[in-house]
C-alpha cells in the first residue's frame, strides 16, 4: 500500500511537470531583438573636423556572422545626388561576431558624400568649394541584417558648427 502511494505521487508529479519541461524544449525562449546605438549621438557639421571624429555604430542581437548595413533615413526635402526621394543612404556596415554583436564606423568617404554632399574634382579629390552639408537636425538611423532581414533603429543628431572666434 505504501509503495503504491509513492508510485502514484511520483506519477502525479511527472504528469504535472512534464508539460513544463516539454514546453521549454519545444518552445525555446525568444531570440533577443537586435539593437543599434551610435557614439557620439551628436555630431557637429564642421569641416574638416568631422573627418577626425569617429562615428561608430554598435549593436547586439544580430544573427552571428551576418552583415549589418547602417542606413541614414533622409527626411523629406533633403536631397542627395544619386539617391531617389524616399530612399535611404548607406553610411556604414559591420559584420556580427559569433555572439551577434557588430561594430561599424562611418568612413571618411561617407562623411564627405552623405553628410557634406561634396563634389569631386577630375582627379577624384573632394572639392571643398562644393561643400553642401545636410541640414542640422535629428536623423533616423536604420540598421538591417543582410541575412535575417531584422532591423533596429536609433537617431543621430547633426548640429550647426560653433561660431568661429
Legacy VTK file of the C-alpha trace (Angstrom):
# vtk DataFile Version 3.0
C-alpha trace
ASCII
DATASET POLYDATA
POINTS 165 float
0.000 0.000 0.000
2.778 2.391 0.889
4.713 1.652 -2.326
1.564 2.163 -4.437
1.080 5.550 -2.803
4.686 6.517 -3.644
4.214 5.415 -7.267
1.009 7.458 -7.547
2.735 10.522 -6.088
5.714 10.161 -8.431
3.450 9.665 -11.465
1.326 12.651 -10.435
4.436 14.836 -10.146
5.679 13.645 -13.529
2.333 14.372 -15.145
2.350 17.823 -13.564
5.962 18.674 -14.509
6.051 17.071 -17.973
4.183 19.903 -19.753
6.611 22.492 -18.338
9.668 20.505 -19.390
8.211 19.782 -22.834
7.279 23.422 -23.438
10.716 24.695 -22.531
12.358 22.347 -25.039
9.745 22.685 -27.787
9.480 26.451 -27.451
12.885 27.936 -26.686
12.946 31.459 -25.280
12.561 34.150 -27.938
15.719 35.458 -29.570
16.582 38.967 -28.335
15.630 41.763 -30.705
18.592 43.339 -32.459
19.778 46.740 -31.285
21.830 49.567 -32.727
23.476 52.520 -30.970
25.746 55.327 -32.136
28.599 57.180 -30.463
28.719 60.074 -30.372
24.991 60.741 -30.557
25.539 64.366 -31.603
27.956 65.463 -34.333
28.953 68.995 -35.307
28.689 69.777 -39.031
32.185 71.280 -39.088
34.588 70.626 -41.946
37.268 69.244 -41.838
36.846 68.481 -38.104
34.185 65.849 -38.729
36.757 63.767 -40.599
38.744 63.355 -37.368
35.742 62.326 -35.240
34.857 58.632 -35.409
31.126 57.971 -35.748
30.721 54.373 -34.592
27.646 52.140 -34.664
27.388 49.109 -32.397
24.645 46.573 -31.880
23.648 43.299 -30.281
21.193 40.505 -31.022
22.079 40.041 -34.697
22.441 36.696 -36.440
26.033 35.511 -35.930
28.347 36.331 -38.844
25.722 38.312 -40.783
26.474 41.633 -42.439
24.680 44.575 -40.806
24.100 47.594 -43.054
23.563 51.009 -41.465
21.449 53.494 -43.437
20.530 57.102 -42.782
16.869 57.783 -43.482
16.676 61.024 -45.429
13.859 63.292 -44.285
11.507 64.733 -46.843
13.121 67.688 -48.571
16.716 66.543 -48.017
18.118 65.673 -51.417
21.255 63.741 -52.197
22.874 63.208 -55.578
22.260 59.662 -56.804
19.580 58.949 -54.185
15.921 58.944 -55.194
13.401 60.675 -52.908
12.240 58.254 -50.219
15.388 56.096 -50.434
17.777 55.646 -47.549
21.515 56.115 -47.944
24.118 53.684 -46.634
26.680 55.190 -44.284
28.329 52.211 -42.537
28.377 48.456 -42.198
29.786 45.777 -39.957
29.779 42.013 -39.563
28.230 40.430 -36.485
30.558 38.217 -34.498
29.741 34.744 -33.156
27.730 36.315 -30.310
25.662 38.521 -32.667
27.433 41.804 -31.818
28.528 44.183 -34.560
30.530 47.374 -34.907
30.778 49.664 -37.928
32.353 53.076 -38.411
31.320 55.775 -40.895
34.249 56.088 -43.332
35.551 59.472 -44.493
34.055 58.952 -47.963
30.563 58.536 -46.489
31.057 61.659 -44.384
32.063 63.610 -47.496
29.438 62.187 -49.870
26.498 61.871 -47.497
26.911 64.386 -44.700
28.654 67.123 -46.702
27.335 66.206 -50.180
30.660 67.280 -51.646
31.535 67.319 -55.340
34.717 65.750 -56.665
37.446 67.139 -58.902
38.524 65.357 -62.110
41.457 63.852 -60.199
38.990 62.332 -57.682
39.738 64.699 -54.828
36.942 66.315 -52.803
36.233 69.869 -53.954
35.867 71.993 -50.778
34.125 74.725 -52.801
31.154 72.389 -53.314
30.523 71.548 -49.649
26.758 71.406 -49.091
26.180 69.941 -45.609
22.875 68.309 -44.804
20.567 70.483 -42.699
21.148 70.247 -38.941
18.636 68.056 -37.148
17.912 64.612 -35.789
18.196 61.870 -38.406
16.774 58.384 -38.108
19.336 55.607 -38.487
18.267 52.119 -39.558
20.423 49.005 -39.210
19.403 45.952 -41.270
20.649 42.382 -41.153
21.559 41.161 -44.637
20.652 37.527 -43.884
17.897 37.810 -41.289
16.168 40.954 -42.564
15.993 42.085 -38.925
16.008 45.840 -38.303
16.802 48.196 -35.457
16.732 51.982 -35.320
18.340 54.831 -33.448
18.933 58.523 -34.114
21.943 60.686 -34.852
21.833 64.442 -34.358
23.778 66.842 -36.565
24.266 70.341 -35.127
25.461 73.628 -36.586
29.150 74.273 -36.094
30.096 76.514 -33.210
30.741 80.110 -34.291
34.401 80.810 -35.090
36.051 83.164 -32.660
LINES 1 166
165 0 1 2 3 4 5 6 7 8 9 10 11 12 13 14 15 16 17 18 19 20 21 22 23 24 25 26 27 28 29 30 31 32 33 34 35 36 37 38 39 40 41 42 43 44 45 46 47 48 49 50 51 52 53 54 55 56 57 58 59 60 61 62 63 64 65 66 67 68 69 70 71 72 73 74 75 76 77 78 79 80 81 82 83 84 85 86 87 88 89 90 91 92 93 94 95 96 97 98 99 100 101 102 103 104 105 106 107 108 109 110 111 112 113 114 115 116 117 118 119 120 121 122 123 124 125 126 127 128 129 130 131 132 133 134 135 136 137 138 139 140 141 142 143 144 145 146 147 148 149 150 151 152 153 154 155 156 157 158 159 160 161 162 163 164
